[in-house]
Amino acid sequence: MQCFHYPTASGCSSRSASLPDMMATAPEQVAPLLVAVAALLLLALTASWAVSDGSHLTLAAISIGTYAFLIAGASVALGPWLVGPLLLLIAMYASALGGRSREIAGSLLRIGALTFGAFAVAYLFAQGWALRLGPFPGGGFDSFWLYVALSSAAGIAIGLGLAAVRRDIAEIARGMVVAYASFGAAGLVVALGSVAIMYPHGSYVAFGLAALWGVVFWLIVANSIAISIAMRTVARVWWGSAVRAGITLTLVALICGIATFASFGPLAASGVAPPLLILPNTATAP
């Protein structure tokens, strides 16, 4: 991305470029990626040490959960090439909890099935939106996919936390169910409310940044409430802890989402094609 400023006009333009080209012409735009990779390496090493030690599983859960949140934005912008190490860390964590190989494999399979199902449902929703209402507001579904990716990270964080407390690897998949149910319900409620406001006569009416911040605000409220309820009813957590978890996870997802748009926006236009955005009716508009 390059910006220009003339006496009569100013703005920014973007062009497709390979990673080496970006390193040569705009290293400041690649710097967030390098910093993020260094942070992910540190988190992976911390989690590996905590798991091998065996007495710091809470620290391991925090490290792996943070890793999951950090790769959510990178996975949308650059592709899911950092998911493999995440699954390896989860397998190591499950092994430290005493899980047998078959149990660990089953847990990873359930996590994969839940994640695939969540993205499949999101894709069907995206298709329905595009066919019924046209292009997604803002030009594309990149923010939509980021929401699903962040809900996946929240599920990993919830599941690891529950597993650390209850010493049961089955809780990891339960955490994914909690996250997808709460994020999905909150997102659906806000989406339906947005349709009533921004599509009053069946066609999109732009309200500028006010509508965007309004959607963000109601997502924060809806997610905080939905996660708290899901933590209490599905994960059987006391109300005090459930409410704290709901507020904390919502704020973490919000901060990670903002950081993604600020840091990885230029990289999304690079020569590395995001695998999800090339699906029909979900690509970012040029």
Backbone torsions as a table, in degrees:
resi	resn	phi	psi	omega
1	MET	NA	134.5	178.8
2	GLN	-129.6	138.5	-179.9
3	CYS	-112.1	149.4	-179.0
4	PHE	-134.7	156.5	179.3
5	HIS	-146.5	117.4	177.1
6	TYR	-118.8	165.6	179.6
7	PRO	-57.1	-29.9	-175.5
8	THR	-108.8	-9.3	-176.8
9	ALA	-158.6	156.5	175.9
10	SER	-154.0	159.6	179.2
11	GLY	167.3	-169.0	-179.8
12	CYS	-134.6	149.5	176.7
13	SER	-133.3	156.0	179.7
14	SER	-131.5	153.3	176.9
15	ARG	-142.9	155.1	178.5
16	SER	-71.5	134.7	-178.9
17	ALA	-149.6	149.0	175.8
18	SER	-77.3	164.5	-179.6
19	LEU	-61.7	-41.8	175.9
20	PRO	-60.8	-38.3	177.8
21	ASP	-62.5	-41.1	180.0
22	MET	-67.1	-37.1	177.6
23	MET	-63.1	-33.9	-177.2
24	ALA	-82.3	-37.4	-172.7
25	THR	-101.9	-28.2	-176.9
26	ALA	-144.7	66.8	-177.4
27	PRO	-62.0	-27.5	-179.3
28	GLU	-65.9	-23.8	178.8
29	GLN	-81.5	-21.1	177.6
30	VAL	-90.7	-17.4	-177.0
31	ALA	-55.5	-43.4	178.1
32	PRO	-57.8	-36.7	178.4
33	LEU	-64.5	-44.1	-179.2
34	LEU	-65.1	-41.3	177.4
35	VAL	-62.9	-42.7	-179.7
36	ALA	-64.0	-41.1	178.5
37	VAL	-62.6	-40.9	177.7
38	ALA	-63.2	-41.6	179.0
39	ALA	-64.7	-40.8	179.0
40	LEU	-64.7	-39.0	177.8
41	LEU	-62.9	-43.2	178.5
42	LEU	-63.2	-42.6	178.9
43	LEU	-64.4	-40.8	179.6
44	ALA	-64.3	-42.4	178.7
45	LEU	-65.1	-40.8	178.6
46	THR	-63.0	-45.0	179.7
47	ALA	-64.2	-40.6	179.1
48	SER	-62.9	-42.9	178.3
49	TRP	-64.7	-44.3	-177.9
50	ALA	-64.2	-37.8	179.7
51	VAL	-70.4	-42.4	-179.2
52	SER	-67.1	-32.3	178.6
53	ASP	-68.9	-38.4	175.9
54	GLY	87.0	-15.4	-178.2
55	SER	-110.9	9.2	-179.8
56	HIS	-129.6	47.9	-176.8
57	LEU	-67.8	-29.4	176.9
58	THR	-65.0	-43.1	176.1
59	LEU	-62.3	-39.8	178.0
60	ALA	-63.0	-42.0	179.4
61	ALA	-63.1	-42.1	179.0
62	ILE	-64.4	-42.6	-179.1
63	SER	-64.4	-45.7	-179.0
64	ILE	-68.9	-39.3	176.9
65	GLY	-62.5	-41.6	176.6
66	THR	-63.8	-41.0	176.3
67	TYR	-57.0	-44.7	-179.0
68	ALA	-61.5	-41.4	179.3
69	PHE	-67.0	-39.2	-177.5
70	LEU	-68.6	-33.3	-178.3
71	ILE	-84.6	-8.3	-179.5
72	ALA	-60.1	-50.6	179.9
73	GLY	-67.6	-41.1	179.0
74	ALA	-63.1	-35.3	-179.9
75	SER	-66.8	-35.9	177.8
76	VAL	-72.2	-40.2	-175.6
77	ALA	-79.4	-36.0	-170.6
78	LEU	-122.7	-11.0	-176.7
79	GLY	110.4	157.0	-172.3
80	PRO	-82.4	44.3	-177.2
81	TRP	-78.8	-8.0	177.6
82	LEU	-100.6	3.3	179.8
83	VAL	-74.0	-33.2	179.8
84	GLY	-55.7	-51.9	176.2
85	PRO	-59.9	-33.4	178.1
86	LEU	-62.9	-44.9	179.1
87	LEU	-63.8	-36.9	177.6
88	LEU	-64.3	-42.5	178.6
89	LEU	-64.5	-39.7	177.9
90	ILE	-64.2	-41.1	178.1
91	ALA	-62.8	-41.5	177.2
92	MET	-63.4	-39.9	179.5
93	TYR	-64.3	-44.7	179.1
94	ALA	-63.5	-37.0	177.6
95	SER	-64.5	-38.8	178.7
96	ALA	-66.1	-24.9	176.9
97	LEU	-78.8	-5.3	178.0
98	GLY	99.6	10.1	-179.5
99	GLY	-72.3	141.9	176.2
100	ARG	-80.0	165.8	-175.8
101	SER	-57.1	-41.9	-179.8
102	ARG	-66.4	-39.6	178.7
103	GLU	-66.3	-40.4	179.4
104	ILE	-64.9	-44.7	178.6
105	ALA	-61.6	-41.3	178.2
106	GLY	-64.4	-38.9	178.9
107	SER	-65.0	-44.5	178.3
108	LEU	-64.3	-36.4	178.6
109	LEU	-65.5	-41.3	178.0
110	ARG	-65.1	-41.3	178.1
111	ILE	-61.0	-44.8	179.2
112	GLY	-63.4	-42.0	180.0
113	ALA	-65.2	-41.6	178.5
114	LEU	-64.1	-43.0	-179.8
115	THR	-65.0	-46.3	178.4
116	PHE	-60.9	-41.9	178.8
117	GLY	-63.2	-39.9	179.7
118	ALA	-63.6	-44.6	179.3
119	PHE	-69.4	-32.2	177.0
120	ALA	-66.3	-44.7	177.1
121	VAL	-62.7	-41.6	178.4
122	ALA	-62.7	-38.0	179.5
123	TYR	-66.6	-41.7	177.2
124	LEU	-63.2	-38.5	176.5
125	PHE	-63.8	-41.6	179.0
126	ALA	-62.2	-41.3	178.5
127	GLN	-63.3	-44.7	179.0
128	GLY	-62.1	-40.6	178.0
129	TRP	-62.4	-47.3	-177.6
130	ALA	-64.5	-39.7	-178.8
131	LEU	-72.5	-35.4	-176.0
132	ARG	-90.2	-38.8	-171.2
133	LEU	-117.5	-10.3	179.5
134	GLY	93.3	-163.5	-176.8
135	PRO	-56.8	146.5	178.5
136	PHE	-68.3	138.7	179.4
137	PRO	-54.4	135.6	-178.8
138	GLY	97.7	-9.2	172.8
139	GLY	107.8	-15.5	-178.7
140	GLY	-173.2	178.8	-175.2
141	PHE	-100.9	18.2	-179.2
142	ASP	-63.0	-42.1	177.8
143	SER	-68.0	-31.4	178.1
144	PHE	-64.8	-47.0	179.1
145	TRP	-67.3	-34.6	177.9
146	LEU	-62.1	-37.9	178.4
147	TYR	-61.2	-42.7	179.0
148	VAL	-67.7	-40.2	179.0
149	ALA	-63.8	-41.1	178.8
150	LEU	-67.7	-34.6	176.2
151	SER	-66.1	-33.5	175.6
152	SER	-65.3	-42.4	177.7
153	ALA	-63.2	-40.4	177.7
154	ALA	-62.3	-38.5	178.2
155	GLY	-63.4	-41.3	176.4
156	ILE	-61.5	-45.7	-178.9
157	ALA	-62.3	-45.2	179.6
158	ILE	-63.4	-47.2	-177.8
159	GLY	-62.3	-41.7	179.2
160	LEU	-66.3	-39.4	178.0
161	GLY	-63.0	-44.5	178.0
162	LEU	-64.2	-40.4	179.7
163	ALA	-65.3	-36.4	179.7
164	ALA	-65.2	-38.0	-178.3
165	VAL	-76.7	-42.4	-172.7
166	ARG	-98.7	-4.4	178.5
167	ARG	53.9	45.9	-178.4
168	ASP	-140.7	118.2	-176.6
169	ILE	-70.3	-17.0	177.0
170	ALA	-64.7	-21.3	-179.7
171	GLU	-68.6	-19.3	179.5
172	ILE	-64.6	-46.3	177.4
173	ALA	-66.5	-34.7	177.3
174	ARG	-61.9	-39.2	177.5
175	GLY	-62.1	-37.6	176.7
176	MET	-63.6	-40.7	178.3
177	VAL	-62.1	-44.0	179.0
178	VAL	-59.1	-47.1	-176.7
179	ALA	-66.1	-47.8	-177.8
180	TYR	-65.7	-38.4	178.8
181	ALA	-64.9	-45.1	-176.1
182	SER	-74.2	-47.8	178.8
183	PHE	-64.3	-38.4	179.6
184	GLY	-66.2	-45.7	179.5
185	ALA	-63.3	-44.9	179.8
186	ALA	-63.6	-44.6	179.6
187	GLY	-63.5	-39.4	179.9
188	LEU	-66.1	-43.5	179.1
189	VAL	-61.3	-46.6	-179.2
190	VAL	-67.2	-38.8	179.5
191	ALA	-63.2	-45.3	178.6
192	LEU	-64.2	-39.3	175.9
193	GLY	-64.8	-37.0	179.0
194	SER	-67.2	-37.0	178.4
195	VAL	-60.7	-42.8	-178.9
196	ALA	-63.5	-30.0	-176.9
197	ILE	-91.6	-46.4	-173.1
198	MET	-90.6	-9.8	176.3
199	TYR	-126.9	58.6	-172.8
200	PRO	-63.6	-29.7	-178.8
201	HIS	-122.9	26.4	179.0
202	GLY	88.2	-5.6	177.7
203	SER	-126.8	152.7	-173.3
204	TYR	-71.1	133.8	174.8
205	VAL	-118.8	116.2	-176.7
206	ALA	-78.8	130.9	176.2
207	PHE	-113.8	10.8	177.1
208	GLY	73.5	-155.9	-176.8
209	LEU	-66.8	-23.4	179.8
210	ALA	-60.3	-41.5	179.0
211	ALA	-66.9	-40.8	179.7
212	LEU	-60.6	-49.9	-179.4
213	TRP	-67.7	-29.7	175.2
214	GLY	-65.0	-43.3	177.8
215	VAL	-63.5	-43.3	179.0
216	VAL	-61.1	-44.3	-179.5
217	PHE	-60.6	-47.6	-177.9
218	TRP	-70.7	-28.2	173.0
219	LEU	-65.4	-39.9	177.7
220	ILE	-61.1	-48.7	-179.4
221	VAL	-63.4	-49.3	-176.3
222	ALA	-64.1	-41.9	179.6
223	ASN	-65.9	-42.1	178.9
224	SER	-58.5	-44.3	-179.8
225	ILE	-69.0	-46.4	-175.9
226	ALA	-65.1	-43.0	179.5
227	ILE	-64.5	-41.2	179.2
228	SER	-60.4	-44.9	-179.8
229	ILE	-66.2	-43.5	-179.4
230	ALA	-65.8	-39.2	177.9
231	MET	-62.7	-36.1	-179.2
232	ARG	-75.9	-44.6	-172.8
233	THR	-85.8	-40.8	-176.1
234	VAL	-89.7	-45.4	-177.3
235	ALA	-90.1	-6.0	177.3
236	ARG	58.0	46.3	177.4
237	VAL	-99.7	145.2	178.8
238	TRP	-61.3	151.9	-172.9
239	TRP	-57.5	-41.4	-178.9
240	GLY	-59.9	-48.0	178.7
241	SER	-68.3	-35.4	-179.6
242	ALA	-64.4	-43.6	-180.0
243	VAL	-66.4	-42.5	177.8
244	ARG	-61.6	-42.0	178.9
245	ALA	-64.5	-41.0	179.9
246	GLY	-61.8	-46.4	-179.4
247	ILE	-67.9	-44.7	-177.6
248	THR	-63.1	-48.3	-178.2
249	LEU	-65.2	-36.8	178.3
250	THR	-64.2	-44.4	179.5
251	LEU	-66.6	-39.3	178.0
252	VAL	-62.9	-44.2	178.1
253	ALA	-62.3	-40.0	178.6
254	LEU	-63.1	-47.5	-178.9
255	ILE	-62.9	-43.3	179.2
256	CYS	-64.9	-36.9	178.2
257	GLY	-65.1	-44.9	178.2
258	ILE	-63.8	-43.0	179.7
259	ALA	-63.6	-34.4	178.9
260	THR	-64.0	-47.3	-179.6
261	PHE	-65.1	-34.2	-178.6
262	ALA	-76.1	-36.4	-172.1
263	SER	-95.7	-39.5	-171.9
264	PHE	-103.7	-0.5	178.7
265	GLY	-54.5	-50.5	178.4
266	PRO	-61.8	-32.9	-178.2
267	LEU	-72.5	-25.8	179.9
268	ALA	-65.2	-22.8	178.8
269	ALA	-95.0	8.2	-177.9
270	SER	-81.3	-176.3	-178.2
271	GLY	-74.3	-5.0	177.5
272	VAL	-85.6	109.0	-172.2
273	ALA	-78.3	121.8	174.9
274	PRO	-63.3	125.4	-172.3
275	PRO	-67.6	-29.8	-177.6
276	LEU	-81.0	-35.1	-173.3
277	LEU	-73.0	-11.3	179.0
278	ILE	-87.5	-1.7	176.7
279	LEU	-68.8	149.5	-178.9
280	PRO	-56.7	137.5	176.6
281	ASN	63.4	19.6	176.5
282	THR	-130.3	-1.3	-175.4
283	ALA	-78.5	150.6	175.5
284	THR	-68.0	133.7	-179.0
285	ALA	-69.4	141.6	-179.9
286	PRO	-69.4	NA	NA
